[in-house]
Amino acid sequence: MLKRGNIVSIVVQGGFGKPRPALLIQSDMFNEAHATLSVLLISSELIDAPLFRLSIEPNQVNGLTQPSQIQVDKVMTVRRDRVGQLIGSVDDAMMVRVNRALALWTGLA
């Protein structure tokens, strides 16, 4: 069962069409029943934008293989059939950072 804070492999159309990691941000209440999942793309192309690109180092828990950034400015909803394997998960401290950055990005802060 997928849950909020999991890092999964996804494939999306367009310029982001290669398989890539993404952070599941959707509430666990909807993950099993809903046909789509809301995620943030994760990229190994690092840029200096700490308000909406959250740096994350690879480790055994998150399953990433290189320094990356959670792209809070790349909120996407993908069909469940576009979601591949579970890669890992982020810790509670990172999810607090994600929540704060999402609130800022969406104007809810």
MOLIN-V893610 format. One line per field, one symbol per residue. phi: phi as a letter, one per 30 degrees, with the letter a starting at -180 (. if undefined). burial: + if it has 24 or more other C-alpha atoms within 12 Angstrom, else -. A space follows every 50 residues. Layout:
# MOLIN-V893610
phi=???
burial=???
This chain:
# MOLIN-V893610
phi=.dbejdcbdbbbdidcddeadbcdcdeeecddcddbbcbcdbbcddbdad dbbcdbddadddidcaebbdcddbdbcbdedcccddclacdddddddded ddddddidc
burial=-+++++++++++-------+++++++----+-----+++++++------- -+++++-----+++---+++++++++++-+-++--+++++---++-+++- ++-------
